């Protein structure tokens, strides 16, 4: 694979930065303040792809992506699953005996309650996990620790006091990888995912009708998200992830039925399924869809 530039939302050392380095080894990572900024970097040619967090097994969906991605004119060209492994870190020489405060993103803070109870550290919320690591480095105080990725510790010269301090061992974030052009895939391929965007009117049985074709054709839906459009209650937009390629006879039949009953159907991406989906007990693949969004940690 030709090496390029991949944009992400956050600062160097963020979990999205780590996801970029795992999914695209050797690529240059480009930090952006917002998801919109990461998407714009691809549009403007400053990046070849964007790593966009879309859902987390604990926090649920990332609402910004559902608003931005359909309007971006980008294609989903891949997916990546990142196991979130929180590390407790401080400046060289820091110990838990000296520590008084722990700094991290609010979502991460909610995932380390056990550590806080055990150590008695005062929780201090920061803008993001990698930013918390930067602050601890800048302060140079042994009393202040951060919870962030191992990458953030490495980039900031911090010492990891404990690894895997998260309460839940299955904490996993899924990312869409988006680019200006779709991937060059064969017409038929195994282990393929398709993401579809469609609208339905708010009428009795509308969703039942549009989704019926997936059940009758044996298509597995791995994700279904709904959200209102422009504050209107007259129609609902759905984002749907399914297993299979649109040229597969079964999925092709299901999409034809979807198009008959739904409004403004569009395919956002056809891409290889992540090998993570084949791991035993991978909860991020089976996490139920959520109707309300929660910010994902950075």
Beta strands, then each sheet from edge to edge (+ up, - down):
strand 1: 5-9
strand 2: 28-32
strand 3: 49-56
strand 4: 60-61
strand 5: 75-83
strand 6: 87-90
strand 7: 101-105
strand 8: 122-126
strand 9: 144-148
strand 10: 159-163
strand 11: 172-179
strand 12: 192-201
strand 13: 221-229
strand 14: 232-243
strand 15: 263-272
sheet 1: 2+ 1+ 3+ 4-
sheet 2: 2+ 1+ 3+ 11- 5+
sheet 3: 8+ 7+ 9+ 6- 10+
sheet 4: 13+ 14- 12+ 15-
end
